[in-house]
Amino acid sequence: MKYFPDLANAKIVRTWAGWMDASSDGVPSLGTVDEIPGLYVACAFNGHGFGIAPAVGEQLAKLIVTGKTDVDIQALHYDRYKAKI
Ligand SMILES: Cc1cc2nc3c(=O)[nH]c(=O)nc-3n(C[C@H](O)[C@H](O)[C@H](O)COP(=O)(O)OP(=O)(O)OC[C@H]3O[C@@H](n4cnc5c(N)ncnc54)[C@H](O)[C@@H]3O)c2cc1C
């Protein structure tokens, strides 16, 4: 009410809270998991998962079935977080 005093008398019917899947660089992690062959990740959509899900699903399906994607997704591999030695 400090920020929206006009809502002081509003009747709140229900509230909701949830997690936002976020990454430190603001873009998703997509692709294979080097340490666990056969495991693929598509996560950390940073609030844009609905919008890009069709393209991500298509590319991940192609990666799983053929081992290749139409679009280069290497920059989105989680290994970008690994320390470069
Ligand atoms: C408030 C809010 C607004 C958003 N608005 C937009 C928007 O306008 N446009 C947009 O493009 N995106 C939006 N997003 C982002 C979008 O909702 C997410 O990016 C998308 O839902 C992620 O999809 P997901 O399948 O990766 O994960 P999720 O939808 O989170 O699905 C993961 C599923 O795994 C289940 N799960 C978790 N742990 C386990 C376990 N151990 N065992 C079994 N199941 C498990 C969960 O219950 C859940 O059902 C918004 C997100 C939030 C929170």
Ligand as a Chemical Component Dictionary entry (heavy atoms), coordinates in Angstrom:
data_LIG
# 
_chem_comp.id                   LIG 
_chem_comp.type                 NON-POLYMER 
_chem_comp.pdbx_formal_charge   0 
_chem_comp.three_letter_code    LIG 
# 
loop_
_chem_comp_atom.comp_id 
_chem_comp_atom.atom_id 
_chem_comp_atom.alt_atom_id 
_chem_comp_atom.type_symbol 
_chem_comp_atom.charge 
_chem_comp_atom.model_Cartn_x 
_chem_comp_atom.model_Cartn_y 
_chem_comp_atom.model_Cartn_z 
_chem_comp_atom.pdbx_ordinal 
LIG C1  C1  C 0 5.699  -14.736 -14.080 1  
LIG C2  C2  C 0 6.251  -15.297 -15.348 2  
LIG C3  C3  C 0 5.888  -14.743 -16.559 3  
LIG C4  C4  C 0 6.378  -15.250 -17.749 4  
LIG N1  N1  N 0 6.006  -14.661 -18.934 5  
LIG C5  C5  C 0 6.472  -15.137 -20.071 6  
LIG C6  C6  C 0 6.091  -14.537 -21.310 7  
LIG O1  O1  O 0 5.323  -13.575 -21.359 8  
LIG N2  N2  N 0 6.617  -15.030 -22.457 9  
LIG C7  C7  C 0 7.471  -16.081 -22.457 10 
LIG O2  O2  O 0 7.914  -16.488 -23.526 11 
LIG N3  N3  N 0 7.849  -16.699 -21.298 12 
LIG C8  C8  C 0 7.371  -16.237 -20.128 13 
LIG N4  N4  N 0 7.748  -16.812 -18.938 14 
LIG C9  C9  C 0 8.752  -17.878 -18.949 15 
LIG C10 C10 C 0 8.156  -19.237 -19.192 16 
LIG O3  O3  O 0 7.061  -19.453 -18.330 17 
LIG C11 C11 C 0 9.265  -20.268 -18.883 18 
LIG O4  O4  O 0 10.444 -19.884 -19.543 19 
LIG C12 C12 C 0 8.842  -21.644 -19.344 20 
LIG O5  O5  O 0 7.664  -22.034 -18.680 21 
LIG C13 C13 C 0 9.949  -22.626 -19.038 22 
LIG O6  O6  O 0 9.529  -23.887 -19.518 23 
LIG P1  P1  P 0 10.226 -25.185 -19.026 24 
LIG O7  O7  O 0 9.455  -26.314 -19.637 25 
LIG O8  O8  O 0 11.699 -25.106 -19.276 26 
LIG O9  O9  O 0 10.080 -25.190 -17.443 27 
LIG P2  P2  P 0 8.769  -25.218 -16.560 28 
LIG O10 O10 O 0 7.577  -24.670 -17.293 29 
LIG O11 O11 O 0 9.167  -24.596 -15.248 30 
LIG O12 O12 O 0 8.503  -26.778 -16.380 31 
LIG C14 C14 C 0 9.330  -27.557 -15.537 32 
LIG C15 C15 C 0 8.431  -28.666 -15.014 33 
LIG O13 O13 O 0 9.257  -29.611 -14.316 34 
LIG C16 C16 C 0 8.585  -29.959 -13.130 35 
LIG N5  N5  N 0 9.610  -30.423 -12.187 36 
LIG C17 C17 C 0 10.539 -29.691 -11.523 37 
LIG N6  N6  N 0 11.322 -30.478 -10.784 38 
LIG C18 C18 C 0 10.883 -31.741 -10.970 39 
LIG C19 C19 C 0 11.291 -33.019 -10.470 40 
LIG N7  N7  N 0 12.313 -33.175 -9.637  41 
LIG N8  N8  N 0 10.614 -34.108 -10.885 42 
LIG C20 C20 C 0 9.550  -33.983 -11.764 43 
LIG N9  N9  N 0 9.142  -32.792 -12.279 44 
LIG C21 C21 C 0 9.797  -31.707 -11.878 45 
LIG C22 C22 C 0 7.867  -28.712 -12.669 46 
LIG O14 O14 O 0 6.795  -29.018 -11.808 47 
LIG C23 C23 C 0 7.386  -28.152 -14.010 48 
LIG O15 O15 O 0 6.128  -28.669 -14.385 49 
LIG C24 C24 C 0 7.270  -16.338 -17.728 50 
LIG C25 C25 C 0 7.617  -16.924 -16.502 51 
LIG C26 C26 C 0 7.132  -16.398 -15.325 52 
LIG C27 C27 C 0 7.519  -17.047 -14.020 53 
# 
loop_
_chem_comp_bond.comp_id 
_chem_comp_bond.atom_id_1 
_chem_comp_bond.atom_id_2 
_chem_comp_bond.value_order 
_chem_comp_bond.pdbx_ordinal 
LIG C1  C2  SING 1  
LIG C2  C3  SING 2  
LIG C2  C26 DOUB 3  
LIG C3  C4  DOUB 4  
LIG C4  N1  SING 5  
LIG C4  C24 SING 6  
LIG N1  C5  DOUB 7  
LIG C5  C6  SING 8  
LIG C5  C8  SING 9  
LIG C6  O1  DOUB 10 
LIG C6  N2  SING 11 
LIG N2  C7  SING 12 
LIG C7  O2  DOUB 13 
LIG C7  N3  SING 14 
LIG N3  C8  DOUB 15 
LIG C8  N4  SING 16 
LIG N4  C9  SING 17 
LIG N4  C24 SING 18 
LIG C9  C10 SING 19 
LIG C10 O3  SING 20 
LIG C10 C11 SING 21 
LIG C11 O4  SING 22 
LIG C11 C12 SING 23 
LIG C12 O5  SING 24 
LIG C12 C13 SING 25 
LIG C13 O6  SING 26 
LIG O6  P1  SING 27 
LIG P1  O7  DOUB 28 
LIG P1  O8  SING 29 
LIG P1  O9  SING 30 
LIG O9  P2  SING 31 
LIG P2  O10 DOUB 32 
LIG P2  O11 SING 33 
LIG P2  O12 SING 34 
LIG O12 C14 SING 35 
LIG C14 C15 SING 36 
LIG C15 O13 SING 37 
LIG C15 C23 SING 38 
LIG O13 C16 SING 39 
LIG C16 N5  SING 40 
LIG C16 C22 SING 41 
LIG N5  C17 SING 42 
LIG N5  C21 SING 43 
LIG C17 N6  DOUB 44 
LIG N6  C18 SING 45 
LIG C18 C19 SING 46 
LIG C18 C21 DOUB 47 
LIG C19 N7  SING 48 
LIG C19 N8  DOUB 49 
LIG N8  C20 SING 50 
LIG C20 N9  DOUB 51 
LIG N9  C21 SING 52 
LIG C22 O14 SING 53 
LIG C22 C23 SING 54 
LIG C23 O15 SING 55 
LIG C24 C25 DOUB 56 
LIG C25 C26 SING 57 
LIG C26 C27 SING 58 
# 
